[in-house]
Amino acid sequence: MKIKAICFLLIAALAGGALGYTDSLRCRLVDWMDARSNHEFVHQRSGTFPEAYDYTGCRWWDLDMGDSVLVWLPGSQKLFFVDPYNTTEIDTIYSRTSLSYDWTSGEISDSTFYTIAAAYYVSFYIQDDTTNYISSNVLPWASFSYLAQEDSFIYTHNSEHFSHDTVGYICINVADPENMFIYSWYDLSTGECGLEALNGWAYRGDADAYVMPDYTYATFDTSEEFGEGMEEYAEVHFYVGKIDLRDPDSTYGGECYVGHDEFFGDIACDGKSWVYAVYSDISLWPDWETEESHLVVCHTDTSFTFDQRWAGMAAFGVDVISDSLVVAGFEHGFSIVNVADLDDIHEVAYYMNEDTTMDFTNFALKGNRLYAMGHWEDDSVWARLWMFELDDSVVMGMVDAEPEMPERMILRSYPNPFNSAVTIAVEGAGVCDTPLRVEIYDVNGRRVSVIGNYDQPVIARRVQPDEAISYGCEKDCFGQSPRNDNAGEVVWRPDETLPSGVYLVRVSAGGCEMSRRVVYLK
């Protein structure tokens, strides 16, 4: 029996990466779906010079919410159409495959879906559970990567470096989806961090990292090739520029934001007044480490620095999901901020899974269901679509700027490993007065048990004095020392059909969520 226990403890340690430690606020994972992608998410590794910017959140994939359908482009020749009204699971209504090109970006306008693939721009009519092809055009020398729409114009641009016979930014008239035509174009180097359209202007985000021309012989991957002060000749910056593409005779419209020693990033607009951008500070040679991440509102002096939990994690994506909510995607998770008052931007929800290698890039909201797409940073060919449930208070904007947050929970389980039952002890977050929801998952991410639900939650029983003392509590539920005033526990007894192995216990209480691994030995 002792040897068996040791074996399962080893299994628990090895399974840590698969299960993952999660931390969230007012956000609960409901379901996810994987799909093959033809493009790897090239993740910037710490300590290396960012020679090429290939890790933008929307260069090869996209996520677009319509009135009755969510369209997911995972970076392949297939479009997935998802039912956003199914609140319990991700339901793929139907999918469509292109002939030979990867779909890269799209926009939904009423019942028409516009998308681009290689040199093609295409329109579809969405009706019930099918899509009907409308028309397409081709620009042979182009390779489209981003798409943005405003009124009857679609903006797109090339993802490749331009030569004298290629066009940069293109304005397409789609007033008649059956007869789309190029209205104007402008020969300008491409942006690598997204494209947005607002009030007749096209905005692009870009991130550049390069060595000054006189020092191109330096190789940043080999430290001995650096001379004294060589770091002075490396430049890294993030900027947002704009251009009027509706005027065929227009000229460069200027830069809305320029930041030095900043990298990564993405841009998004609210369709009314503001363009938002996220970027990350980066230390220069020899460290090349990602530091703090920020949100800026273009054409203003407004900026917001994300919580320390995201320090050292690059910001890969940003989307405006409602009139007052903006979500930023990082390594391992995302943060939702309220921007109703630009003088008082504050975080209202977040999700983080520290043990995964998922980078979150694109987001869309329907009701209180947040859809997020991500890509594995470990050279995987798989992309993932997640569905989360947000608290109603987040969606309705009822979270205060400085809420009285519950203290972080402390989660224990004993005995562990266990045979017939495991006690799940919880401290903090007002546990004695707060309904608990306890979910149990196996190593494949399948939920195998639930203790309590959102309609009829379970209340943890109060810990007795000797039990409280045994695991270091200071007060009990009635404030009498030395017991814990925020301590409680529930018991999980696995179904007899469940096999021995490693399980993940996830506890939600008072807006907090924590997880812990347990080992079940029959």
Buried (B, 14 or more C-beta within 10 A) or exposed (E): EEEEEEEBBEBBEEBEEBBBBBBBBBBBBBBBBEBEBBBBBBBBEEEEBBEEBBBBBBBBBBBBBBEBBBBBBBBBBBBBBBBBEBBEEBBBBBEBEBEEBBBBBBBBBEBBBBBBBBBBBBBBBBEEEEBEEBBBBEBEEBBBBBBBBBEEBBBBBBBEEBEEEBBBBBBBBBEEBEEBEBBBBBEBBBBBBBBBBBEEBBBBBBBBBBBEEEEEEBEBEEEEEBEEEBBEBBEBBBBBBBBBBBEEEBEEBEEBBEBEEBBBBBBBBBBEEBBBBBBBBBBBBEEBEBBBBBBBBBEEEBEBEBEEBBBBBBBBBBBBBBEBBBBBBBBBBBBBBBBEEEEEBBBBBBBBBEBBBBBBBBBBBBEBBBBBBBBBBEEBBBBBBBBBBBBEBBBEEEBEEEBEEBEEBBBBBEEBBBEEEBBBBBBBBBBBBBBBBBBBBBBEEEEBBEBBEEEEBBBBEBBEEEBBBEBEBBBBBEEEEEBBBBBBBBEBEBEEEBEBBBBBBBBBBBBBBBBBBBBBBE
